């Protein structure tokens, strides 16, 4: 179901929705560029969010970019555990709504 080749279809977007897609691309560029938060950390954040949203495409894209930014497998593993903690914590804390 998740074939990275599907993303090739996004090449149609500039033609189909030129202004909106250009704005999206610029937003992405601005959000992910070096700033107060280094690109390496931004890519780790992106991986954590992608794990939470379970976006396979985002995982593949940001895994590649994270490695290019110097992220190690150990850092990715720790990011996985932080992400798991937050998902688990959300279930536990939301469980309080089920208690009297």
DSSP file (Angstrom, degrees, kcal/mol; ACC not computed):
  #  RESIDUE AA STRUCTURE BP1 BP2  ACC     N-H-->O    O-->H-N    N-H-->O    O-->H-N    TCO  KAPPA ALPHA  PHI   PSI    X-CA   Y-CA   Z-CA
    1    1 A X              0   0    0      0, 0.0     2,-1.1     0, 0.0     0, 0.0   0.000 360.0 360.0 360.0 -42.1    0.0    0.0    0.0
    2    2 A X        +     0   0    0      3,-0.0     2,-0.6     4,-0.0     3,-0.0  -0.746 360.0 163.6 -98.1  92.7    2.8    2.4    0.9
    3    3 A X    >   -     0   0    0     -2,-1.1     3,-2.5     1,-0.1     4,-0.4  -0.943  36.3-144.5-110.1 121.0    4.9    2.6   -2.2
    4    4 A X  G >  S+     0   0    0     -2,-0.6     3,-1.3     1,-0.3     4,-0.3   0.743  97.0  72.6 -58.2 -22.2    7.3    5.6   -2.2
    5    5 A X  G >  S+     0   0    0      1,-0.3     3,-1.7     2,-0.2     4,-0.3   0.760  81.5  72.1 -64.4 -23.1    6.7    5.8   -6.0
    6    6 A X  G X  S+     0   0    0     -3,-2.5     3,-2.0     1,-0.3    -1,-0.3   0.841  84.5  67.4 -59.4 -32.1    3.2    7.1   -5.3
    7    7 A X  G X  S+     0   0    0     -3,-1.3     3,-1.7    -4,-0.4    -1,-0.3   0.700  81.1  76.3 -64.6 -17.4    4.9   10.4   -4.2
    8    8 A X  G X  S+     0   0    0     -3,-1.7     3,-1.7     1,-0.3    -1,-0.3   0.783  82.3  69.0 -60.6 -25.2    5.9   10.9   -7.8
    9    9 A X  G X  S+     0   0    0     -3,-2.0     3,-1.9    -4,-0.3     4,-0.3   0.718  79.8  76.3 -67.0 -19.6    2.3   11.9   -8.3
   10   10 A X  G X  S+     0   0    0     -3,-1.7     3,-1.5     1,-0.3     4,-0.5   0.684  73.5  80.9 -65.1 -15.4    2.9   15.0   -6.3
   11   11 A X  G <  S+     0   0    0     -3,-1.7     4,-0.3     1,-0.3    -1,-0.3   0.721  85.7  60.3 -62.2 -19.2    4.7   16.4   -9.3
   12   12 A X  G X> S+     0   0    0     -3,-1.9     4,-2.2     1,-0.2     3,-0.9   0.708  84.4  81.7 -77.4 -21.2    1.2   17.2  -10.6
   13   13 A X  H <> S+     0   0    0     -3,-1.5     4,-3.3    -4,-0.3     8,-0.2   0.870  83.3  55.8 -60.5 -42.5    0.5   19.5   -7.6
   14   14 A X  H 34 S+     0   0    0     -4,-0.5    -1,-0.3    -3,-0.3     4,-0.2   0.834 114.7  42.3 -59.7 -28.2    2.3   22.6   -8.9
   15   15 A X  H <4 S+     0   0    0     -3,-0.9     3,-0.4    -4,-0.3    -1,-0.2   0.851 120.4  40.7 -81.2 -37.7    0.1   22.5  -12.0
   16   16 A X  H  < S+     0   0    0     -4,-2.2    -2,-0.2     1,-0.2    -3,-0.2   0.835 137.8   9.6 -84.0 -34.5   -3.2   21.6  -10.2
   17   17 A X  S  X S+     0   0    0     -4,-3.3     4,-2.7    -5,-0.2     5,-0.3  -0.488  75.8 167.0-143.1  66.7   -2.8   23.9   -7.2
   18   18 A X  H  > S+     0   0    0     -3,-0.4     4,-2.2     1,-0.2     5,-0.2   0.879  72.9  40.5 -58.8 -48.9    0.1   26.2   -7.9
   19   19 A X  H  > S+     0   0    0      2,-0.2     4,-2.2     1,-0.2    -1,-0.2   0.937 118.6  45.2 -69.4 -45.4   -0.2   28.9   -5.3
   20   20 A X  H  > S+     0   0    0      2,-0.2     4,-2.3     1,-0.2    -2,-0.2   0.911 115.2  47.6 -64.2 -42.7   -1.1   26.6   -2.4
   21   21 A X  H  X S+     0   0    0     -4,-2.7     4,-2.7    -8,-0.2    -1,-0.2   0.896 111.0  51.0 -68.6 -38.5    1.5   24.1   -3.2
   22   22 A X  H  X S+     0   0    0     -4,-2.2     4,-2.3    -5,-0.3    -1,-0.2   0.905 110.9  49.4 -62.5 -40.4    4.2   26.8   -3.6
   23   23 A X  H  X S+     0   0    0     -4,-2.2     4,-2.5     2,-0.2    -2,-0.2   0.905 110.8  50.1 -65.0 -41.2    3.2   28.1   -0.2
   24   24 A X  H  X S+     0   0    0     -4,-2.3     4,-2.6     2,-0.2    -2,-0.2   0.934 110.8  48.8 -60.5 -47.6    3.3   24.6    1.3
   25   25 A X  H  X S+     0   0    0     -4,-2.7     4,-2.3     1,-0.2    -2,-0.2   0.903 112.7  47.6 -61.7 -41.9    6.8   24.1   -0.1
   26   26 A X  H  X S+     0   0    0     -4,-2.3     4,-2.7     2,-0.2    -1,-0.2   0.899 110.9  51.6 -67.0 -40.4    8.1   27.4    1.2
   27   27 A X  H  X S+     0   0    0     -4,-2.5     4,-2.8     2,-0.2    -2,-0.2   0.929 110.6  48.7 -60.3 -45.0    6.6   26.7    4.6
   28   28 A X  H  X S+     0   0    0     -4,-2.6     4,-1.9     2,-0.2    -2,-0.2   0.914 111.7  49.5 -61.1 -43.6    8.3   23.4    4.7
   29   29 A X  H  X S+     0   0    0     -4,-2.3     4,-0.7     1,-0.2    -2,-0.2   0.929 114.4  44.5 -62.0 -45.9   11.6   24.9    3.7
   30   30 A X  H >< S+     0   0    0     -4,-2.7     3,-0.6     1,-0.2    -2,-0.2   0.912 113.3  50.2 -65.9 -43.2   11.3   27.6    6.3
   31   31 A X  H 3< S+     0   0    0     -4,-2.8    -1,-0.2     1,-0.2    -2,-0.2   0.844 116.6  40.3 -65.5 -34.1   10.2   25.3    9.1
   32   32 A X  H 3< S+     0   0    0     -4,-1.9    -1,-0.2    -5,-0.2    -2,-0.2   0.430  90.8 107.2 -99.7   0.8   13.0   22.8    8.5
   33   33 A X  S << S-     0   0    0     -4,-0.7     4,-0.2    -3,-0.6    -3,-0.0  -0.365  85.3 -79.1 -78.0 161.5   15.9   25.2    7.9
   34   34 A X  S    S+     0   0    0      1,-0.1     2,-0.2     2,-0.1     4,-0.2  -0.298  74.8 126.3 -55.5 135.8   18.7   25.7   10.4
   35   35 A X  S    S-     0   0    0      2,-0.9     4,-0.1    -3,-0.1    -1,-0.1  -0.689  78.4 -33.1-160.5-146.0   17.6   28.1   13.1
   36   36 A X  S    S+     0   0    0     -2,-0.2     2,-0.6     1,-0.1    -2,-0.1   0.850 135.0  53.0 -59.2 -32.8   17.5   28.2   16.9
   37   37 A X  S    S-     0   0    0     -4,-0.2    -2,-0.9     3,-0.0    -1,-0.1  -0.926  99.5-123.3-102.2 122.9   16.8   24.5   16.6
   38   38 A X    >>  -     0   0    0     -2,-0.6     4,-2.1    -4,-0.2     3,-0.6  -0.261  21.0-113.6 -62.9 152.5   19.5   22.7   14.5
   39   39 A X  H 3> S+     0   0    0      1,-0.2     4,-2.6     2,-0.2     5,-0.2   0.867 115.8  61.3 -53.5 -40.4   18.3   20.7   11.5
   40   40 A X  H 3> S+     0   0    0      1,-0.2     4,-1.5     2,-0.2    -1,-0.2   0.915 108.3  42.0 -55.3 -45.3   19.5   17.5   13.2
   41   41 A X  H <> S+     0   0    0     -3,-0.6     4,-2.5     2,-0.2    -1,-0.2   0.862 110.6  56.4 -72.5 -35.8   17.0   18.1   16.1
   42   42 A X  H  X S+     0   0    0     -4,-2.1     4,-2.7     1,-0.2    -2,-0.2   0.893 107.0  50.2 -61.6 -38.6   14.2   19.2   13.7
   43   43 A X  H  X S+     0   0    0     -4,-2.6     4,-2.3     2,-0.2    -1,-0.2   0.867 109.0  51.1 -69.3 -35.1   14.6   15.9   11.9
   44   44 A X  H  X S+     0   0    0     -4,-1.5     4,-2.3    -5,-0.2    -2,-0.2   0.903 111.0  48.9 -65.9 -39.7   14.4   14.0   15.2
   45   45 A X  H  X S+     0   0    0     -4,-2.5     4,-2.6     2,-0.2     5,-0.2   0.939 110.4  51.4 -61.0 -46.5   11.2   15.9   16.0
   46   46 A X  H  X S+     0   0    0     -4,-2.7     4,-2.6     1,-0.2    -2,-0.2   0.890 109.3  50.3 -59.5 -40.3    9.9   15.1   12.5
   47   47 A X  H  X S+     0   0    0     -4,-2.3     4,-2.4     2,-0.2    -1,-0.2   0.926 110.0  50.1 -63.7 -44.2   10.6   11.4   13.1
   48   48 A X  H  X S+     0   0    0     -4,-2.3     4,-1.8     2,-0.2    -2,-0.2   0.916 113.2  45.5 -61.2 -43.1    8.8   11.5   16.4
   49   49 A X  H  X S+     0   0    0     -4,-2.6     4,-3.0     2,-0.2     5,-0.3   0.918 111.9  52.2 -65.9 -42.3    5.7   13.2   15.0
   50   50 A X  H  X>S+     0   0    0     -4,-2.6     5,-1.5    -5,-0.2     4,-1.2   0.862 108.4  51.4 -63.1 -35.4    5.8   10.8   12.0
   51   51 A X  H  <5S+     0   0    0     -4,-2.4    -1,-0.2     3,-0.2    -2,-0.2   0.894 112.6  46.6 -66.0 -38.4    5.9    7.8   14.4
   52   52 A X  H  <5S+     0   0    0     -4,-1.8    -2,-0.2     1,-0.2    -1,-0.2   0.915 118.3  39.4 -70.6 -43.4    2.9    9.3   16.2
   53   53 A X  H  <5S-     0   0    0     -4,-3.0    -1,-0.2    -5,-0.1    -2,-0.2   0.623 103.7-135.0 -80.1 -12.1    0.9   10.0   13.1
   54   54 A X  T  <5 +     0   0    0     -4,-1.2     2,-1.0    -5,-0.3    -3,-0.2   0.861  42.0 165.2  59.1  40.5    2.1    6.7   11.6
   55   55 A X     >< -     0   0    0     -5,-1.5     4,-2.4     1,-0.2    -1,-0.2  -0.779  22.3-167.1 -89.2 104.8    2.9    8.3    8.3
   56   56 A X  H  > S+     0   0    0     -2,-1.0     4,-2.3     1,-0.2     5,-0.2   0.874  87.4  52.5 -59.9 -39.3    5.0    5.8    6.5
   57   57 A X  H  > S+     0   0    0      1,-0.2     4,-2.6     2,-0.2    -1,-0.2   0.933 109.9  47.8 -63.9 -45.4    6.0    8.4    3.8
   58   58 A X  H  > S+     0   0    0      1,-0.2     4,-3.0     2,-0.2     5,-0.3   0.896 110.0  53.6 -62.2 -39.9    7.1   10.9    6.5
   59   59 A X  H  X S+     0   0    0     -4,-2.4     4,-2.1    -9,-0.2     5,-0.2   0.940 111.7  44.3 -60.1 -47.1    9.1    8.2    8.3
   60   60 A X  H  X S+     0   0    0     -4,-2.3     4,-1.8     2,-0.2    -2,-0.2   0.933 117.0  45.2 -63.8 -46.1   11.0    7.3    5.1
   61   61 A X  H  X S+     0   0    0     -4,-2.6     4,-2.1     1,-0.2    -2,-0.2   0.936 118.5  40.9 -64.7 -47.5   11.6   10.9    4.1
   62   62 A X  H  X S+     0   0    0     -4,-3.0     4,-2.4     2,-0.2    -1,-0.2   0.754 109.4  59.0 -79.7 -22.8   12.7   12.1    7.5
   63   63 A X  H  X S+     0   0    0     -4,-2.1     4,-2.2    -5,-0.3    -1,-0.2   0.936 110.2  44.6 -63.7 -45.6   14.7    9.0    8.3
   64   64 A X  H  X S+     0   0    0     -4,-1.8     4,-2.1    -5,-0.2    -2,-0.2   0.935 116.1  45.4 -63.0 -47.3   16.8    9.8    5.2
   65   65 A X  H  X S+     0   0    0     -4,-2.1     4,-1.6     1,-0.2    -1,-0.2   0.865 110.8  54.6 -66.6 -35.5   17.1   13.5    6.0
   66   66 A X  H  <>S+     0   0    0     -4,-2.4     5,-2.7     2,-0.2     4,-0.2   0.934 108.8  47.4 -63.0 -45.7   17.9   12.7    9.7
   67   67 A X  H ><5S+     0   0    0     -4,-2.2     3,-1.4     1,-0.2    -2,-0.2   0.895 110.3  52.7 -63.2 -39.1   20.8   10.5    8.6
   68   68 A X  H 3<5S+     0   0    0     -4,-2.1    -1,-0.2     1,-0.3    -2,-0.2   0.817 106.9  54.0 -63.6 -29.8   22.0   13.2    6.2
   69   69 A X  T 3<5S-     0   0    0     -4,-1.6    -1,-0.3    -3,-0.2    -2,-0.2   0.421 128.1 -99.4 -85.5   1.5   21.9   15.6    9.2
   70   70 A X  T < 5 +     0   0    0     -3,-1.4     2,-0.2     1,-0.3    -3,-0.2   0.594  66.3 157.5  95.3  11.6   24.1   13.3   11.2
   71   71 A X      < -     0   0    0     -5,-2.7    -1,-0.3    -6,-0.2     2,-0.2  -0.529  31.4-142.2 -71.1 133.9   21.5   11.6   13.4
   72   72 A X     >  -     0   0    0     -2,-0.2     4,-2.2     1,-0.1     5,-0.1  -0.479  21.6-111.8 -92.7 165.6   22.7    8.2   14.7
   73   73 A X  H  > S+     0   0    0      1,-0.2     4,-2.8     2,-0.2     5,-0.2   0.855 119.7  56.4 -63.9 -34.0   20.8    5.0   15.1
   74   74 A X  H  > S+     0   0    0      2,-0.2     4,-2.3     1,-0.2    -1,-0.2   0.914 107.3  48.1 -63.8 -41.5   21.2    5.4   18.9
   75   75 A X  H  > S+     0   0    0      2,-0.2     4,-2.3     1,-0.2    -2,-0.2   0.897 111.8  49.8 -64.6 -39.8   19.5    8.9   18.7
   76   76 A X  H  X S+     0   0    0     -4,-2.2     4,-2.5     2,-0.2    -2,-0.2   0.926 109.5  51.7 -63.5 -43.3   16.7    7.4   16.5
   77   77 A X  H  X S+     0   0    0     -4,-2.8     4,-2.0     1,-0.2    -2,-0.2   0.909 110.7  47.7 -60.1 -42.4   16.2    4.6   19.0
   78   78 A X  H  X S+     0   0    0     -4,-2.3     4,-2.4     2,-0.2    -1,-0.2   0.885 110.2  52.4 -66.5 -37.5   16.0    7.1   21.9
   79   79 A X  H  X S+     0   0    0     -4,-2.3     4,-2.6     2,-0.2    -2,-0.2   0.890 106.9  53.7 -63.9 -38.3   13.5    9.2   19.8
   80   80 A X  H  X S+     0   0    0     -4,-2.5     4,-2.7     1,-0.2    -2,-0.2   0.924 109.9  47.5 -59.2 -44.7   11.4    6.1   19.3
   81   81 A X  H  X S+     0   0    0     -4,-2.0     4,-2.4     2,-0.2    -2,-0.2   0.881 111.1  49.8 -68.5 -37.5   11.3    5.5   23.1
   82   82 A X  H  X S+     0   0    0     -4,-2.4     4,-2.2     2,-0.2    -1,-0.2   0.925 112.6  48.6 -63.8 -43.2   10.4    9.2   23.8
   83   83 A X  H  X S+     0   0    0     -4,-2.6     4,-2.3     1,-0.2    -2,-0.2   0.923 111.4  49.3 -61.6 -44.7    7.6    8.9   21.2
   84   84 A X  H  X S+     0   0    0     -4,-2.7     4,-2.8     1,-0.2     5,-0.2   0.895 108.9  53.7 -61.9 -40.4    6.4    5.6   22.7
   85   85 A X  H  X S+     0   0    0     -4,-2.4     4,-3.4     1,-0.2    -1,-0.2   0.923 109.3  47.5 -59.7 -45.3    6.4    7.2   26.2
   86   86 A X  H  X S+     0   0    0     -4,-2.2     4,-2.1     2,-0.2    -2,-0.2   0.893 113.7  46.7 -66.5 -39.9    4.2   10.1   25.0
   87   87 A X  H  X S+     0   0    0     -4,-2.3     4,-1.6     2,-0.2    -1,-0.2   0.923 116.6  44.8 -66.6 -42.5    1.7    7.8   23.3
   88   88 A X  H  X S+     0   0    0     -4,-2.8     4,-2.4    -5,-0.2    -2,-0.2   0.928 112.2  52.1 -65.3 -45.5    1.6    5.5   26.3
   89   89 A X  H  X S+     0   0    0     -4,-3.4     4,-3.0    -5,-0.2     5,-0.3   0.871 106.1  54.6 -59.9 -38.1    1.4    8.5   28.7
   90   90 A X  H  X S+     0   0    0     -4,-2.1     4,-2.4     2,-0.2    -1,-0.2   0.906 108.9  48.0 -63.3 -40.9   -1.6    9.9   26.7
   91   91 A X  H  X S+     0   0    0     -4,-1.6     4,-1.3     2,-0.2    -2,-0.2   0.923 114.2  46.7 -64.9 -43.6   -3.4    6.6   27.1
   92   92 A X  H  < S+     0   0    0     -4,-2.4     4,-0.5     2,-0.2    -2,-0.2   0.948 115.7  43.4 -64.6 -49.1   -2.7    6.5   30.8
   93   93 A X  H >< S+     0   0    0     -4,-3.0     3,-1.2     1,-0.2     4,-0.3   0.876 112.7  51.9 -68.7 -36.1   -3.7   10.1   31.5
   94   94 A X  H >< S+     0   0    0     -4,-2.4     3,-1.7    -5,-0.3     4,-0.3   0.765  96.2  71.6 -69.0 -23.0   -6.8    9.9   29.3
   95   95 A X  G >< S+     0   0    0     -4,-1.3     3,-1.8     1,-0.3     4,-0.4   0.765  80.7  73.9 -60.7 -24.1   -7.7    6.8   31.3
   96   96 A X  G X  S+     0   0    0     -3,-1.2     3,-1.1    -4,-0.5    -1,-0.3   0.782  84.9  65.5 -60.4 -26.1   -8.4    9.1   34.2
   97   97 A X  G <  S+     0   0    0     -3,-1.7    -1,-0.3    -4,-0.3    -2,-0.2   0.723  97.5  55.3 -67.5 -19.9  -11.6   10.1   32.3
   98   98 A X  G <  S+     0   0    0     -3,-1.8     2,-0.3    -4,-0.3    -1,-0.2   0.535  94.9  84.9 -89.6  -7.0  -12.9    6.6   32.8
   99   99 A X    <         0   0    0     -3,-1.1    -3,-0.0    -4,-0.4     0, 0.0  -0.681 360.0 360.0 -98.0 150.4  -12.5    6.7   36.6
  100  100 A X              0   0    0     -2,-0.3    -1,-0.1     0, 0.0    -3,-0.1   0.426 360.0 360.0 -87.7 360.0  -15.0    8.1   39.0
